[in-house]
Every structure is written in structure tokens, then in C-alpha cells.
């Protein structure tokens, strides 16, 4: 079965003055794929992702996200993607229920649908007893799981996760990855940026950016074979050494 | 003992941040506190660096009591907090001079200690600290924490948010400092860094789960772990969770780590169970436990 591409980037480039932050990157991501987008600090990951989610206009090249053009259809892109990062997630001074209602509203869901989604989400995460508590009072791991669920509220085709699981304990981190597998299994594409290589091992395919270019792109297994090492951490070290 | 904690507890209002914690760090040891956000690591650092008074228990650092002898401790330790705490609007060189002066010394006096770290940031010595990259900020902070030649060095999550290349270089620096007879207490949420310490304390919810060498902690793991893989990861986890002999299943990269309740594990039995559920490309082989496996087992 050949799956459709939900992200297609071709020679995508972004320059700031005479500095080329993203240098002609080309890649595709398939429906339901978990795609890891790696790179050292300053390699160009964030700039590339900003172009894909429609908040930064490319300097040259082309890209389609969820079937929409990154130059001309950025509003349609935003409606069809979810986004979660550790830096911006939920509002600490709203309750669990209020956050869900708020983001449902932002995504333009009808009231009835929000109510339905809210009940479903609270019960799936086992938050029944604390749904009226402020999000600020929840442990970090719960916040992250809730934040991921909220990014899926409007049933987006793609979810962008920007360093999602830093700092959580190993069990919670695995529960989080089980949620990611579930979403991917249901056809949602997952685009993850991280510079923690153990997370890279969970991805179907991984790209590694070095100084604005994609220097490697394959399954973690094949990358490890190609570089003749045991872990993605070693793949990364071989590619990205001494660049600062 | 370079660092000694005896029955230390600290609460913030209703939250018990650390509860009855005791451990010792030997002179010249590289000791790791391994735990997630909220485990209590920073509270322990603040108590040991005399920035916070414990509710109960006693602790000494370099032979001095953390409450009574706080002034002596402040002169003999270096502390690199989790948040970048240098002056963003001073240059690299000004920051270093400032911290040297505060401790009544000069950059020249202890230059040998910081030399191999400082040379890496020296090309940027006239740049303001706020304009440095993450890796360079971290190196400058380490230089500032070392400039008065401390006996004990406290590093609170020095590698959080830092890319793998800089992380590796940072740990190589710590290994070199250790040879200069500095005792190091370092915390990290990243389990792979635990293996680089002489001894570690695994900590969760303010309590210590285990203290030992990383090898010993891994060797104590009570079960055989199997790497199990199949064509569909989500379905594999779901299916294994329904298996009657399951003890635990956790995703681990391209495989899951599976442990079985039985003493004698039947590879063929599990394989046919997974096949019946419609999974293909099934792969089952024993593998070694790592620190994360040990942590999850202890935290159960």
C-alpha cells in the first residue's frame, strides 16, 4: 500500500541577509509516519519548522503541508496542523476543562463537538477528578500528555512536536510515546524536533540537519548501519562533530 | 567525606520536596543525582550550597555544617545553577573577572584549572554573555564556578537543553576536572549520562530509590529483558498488554522492552500469540538492562 505524502519540501531555503539558515532542504513525510527532525543548536531546525507551519515565508524553494502551499495557503495549513512544544503548551491559570474549551474554540470547533471532545479526552487521560483544577497545579508529565491531546482536538493531519518530552520521568515519557504511536496508528502524521537522541530511536524515519542542510535521512536502523554505530547518539556525533 | 547528608527533609507549604534523604560523596568522586523534574534535585543543591535551610536533618560540605558554617562553605564550593545565572550584559571576560574578584582571586591565579575550557570561549571574550550560544554559555558558567578553585563543584542540570555534541564535550571536561581532585555533584534528567558517573542516586518524588555504581544498579535488575519488535508498534504494545504472562512492556526505540512473569520464558509461545493477533516481522531476543529499565522497575 502506497501512502500519500502529507509534507513535501523541495529545495526549501531561508536566508537572513547573507546568512543561509536553511539551505535547499528536500524531503517527504508520509501519512501516519513518525518523522524525527534532528540537528544541533543553531542547525536550522526551528527556522525550517516555522516555514512548514506557515509562520515564516521561505526565501526560495517550495513546500506543501497537508496539501497546502507554504507561500499562499498558510491559513489552511494552520487549520490542518496541531502544534505542541514544551515552551508553549497550556495556560497554567486555566483549569483542565477551560484549556480544552479554549483551544477547541481557537480551532473553531462547534460547541457541541468541544463538549464531546472534552469528555472523551478527560476520561481517556483519567483526569475526571481533577478536570476543574488549574493546569499549573498538575505534574509536568500530566501537562505534557494533556497538551498533546489538546493539539489533536481538531483532528489535524499533522502534529508538530517541538522538543516535547524534556525533563519527564522515564515511565511518563513512555506513556507519552504510546500516545504518539496511537495517534500515528490512526493516521495522524507526527513531526518531532528534538536533540535528545533516545527520542530519535522511536521515529520511523529521521533527518539530521547540519548547518542548514539535511545531511542524513533514513530509518534509525539504516542510519546506524550506514555509520556502523549502535545508537542514534553516535550517528549524530559522527555527523555533527565540531561545528560550533 | 566531601559531602554528607543525614536525614534531610524540606517542604514548601504542602509539598514535600525532599524526604529523609541520606547519602555521602567521597573526596574526588563524580556523583550523579538522577531524576525527573520535580524529583527534588534542585532542593538538595540549594541546601548543600547554603541557599536553603533544611526542615530536618544535617548536612556537611567539605567538612562544614550547611547551617552553622555557611560562610566557609560558600568560599569552598562552586555552584552552577540550572538556570543561566551569569550577567547577560557583561562580556565573557568581565563575567569571569567579576567572579574571580568576588572570591578574592584573579583569573591568572587559577588559570590552569579553567584553561582547557576557557580557550574554547576565549575567541569570544569580548562578546556579551547574553549573545552566546547555549554550549558557550555553559562553558563560561563552568569557568566562573571554578575560578576560585573550589573543593566541591555543584552542577544542577548542566546539560539540559544542550545538543549531544556539546553534552559529550561537557562530560569530557568533568572527567578532566575530577583528576584535579575536585569532588563533583551533578544532576541530570537524562539516564544515559548516569553511566558516566562513579556512583549515582536515583531520585523520585523527593525520595531516593537506590544509590550505587551504575553497573551495580543495572546488574541488580531482577528479570531478563527481551527486545520485541513487530511491523506495528502501537498494535504490538496493545497486544503485549493483553498477554497473560506479561510483567512489563515499555517502548525502547525501535523495539519494546518486555519482561515476563514466568521463570522460564517461552519464546515460541509469545511469538505465536503475537502472530495470532495479526502482527508480522516478529523479532524476540534477550537484551541487557540499562539505567532506565532499573529506574522504571524501582519506581513501580
Contacts between the chains, C-beta under 8 A, distances in Angstrom:
chain1	res1	chain2	res2	distance
A	39	B	163	7.9
A	40	B	163	4.1
A	40	B	164	7.6
A	40	B	165	5.7
A	40	B	166	7.7
A	41	B	133	6.0
A	41	B	134	5.0
A	41	B	135	6.6
A	41	B	162	7.3
A	41	B	163	4.9
A	41	B	166	7.3
A	42	B	133	6.1
A	139	B	38	6.4
A	140	B	36	7.5
A	140	B	37	4.9
A	140	B	38	6.3
A	141	B	36	7.7
A	166	B	160	6.9
A	166	B	161	7.1
A	166	B	189	7.4
A	167	B	36	6.0
A	167	B	37	4.0
A	167	B	160	7.0
A	167	B	189	5.0
A	168	B	36	5.4
A	168	B	37	6.7
A	168	B	189	7.7
A	169	B	35	7.4
A	169	B	36	3.7
A	169	B	39	7.7
A	169	B	204	6.6
A	169	B	295	7.7
A	169	B	299	7.0
A	170	B	36	7.8
A	170	B	191	6.5
A	170	B	250	7.9
A	170	B	292	4.7
A	170	B	295	5.5
A	170	B	296	5.3
A	170	B	299	7.8
A	171	B	250	7.7
A	171	B	296	5.4
A	171	B	299	6.2
A	172	B	36	7.5
A	174	B	250	4.9
A	174	B	251	5.3
A	174	B	296	7.9
A	177	B	251	4.9
A	178	B	234	7.5
A	178	B	237	6.0
A	178	B	251	6.5
A	181	B	233	5.0
A	181	B	234	3.9
A	181	B	237	6.7
A	181	B	251	7.2
A	182	B	234	5.4
A	184	B	234	7.0
A	185	B	232	6.9
A	185	B	234	3.9
A	185	B	235	6.9
A	195	B	162	7.9
A	195	B	163	4.4
A	195	B	164	6.4
A	196	B	164	7.9
A	196	B	190	7.2
A	197	B	164	5.7
A	198	B	192	6.8
A	198	B	253	7.0
A	201	B	252	7.6
A	201	B	253	3.0
A	201	B	254	6.2
A	202	B	251	6.4
A	202	B	253	6.0
A	202	B	254	7.9
A	220	B	253	6.9
A	220	B	254	6.0
A	221	B	254	5.9
A	232	B	253	7.9
A	233	B	164	5.6
A	233	B	192	7.2
A	236	B	164	5.0
A	236	B	165	7.5
A	237	B	164	6.1
A	237	B	165	6.3
A	237	B	168	6.3
A	240	B	163	7.4
A	240	B	164	7.4
A	240	B	165	5.2
A	241	B	165	6.1
A	242	B	165	7.7
A	243	B	165	7.1
A	244	B	133	6.5
A	244	B	135	5.7
A	244	B	136	7.4
A	244	B	165	7.4
A	244	B	166	7.2
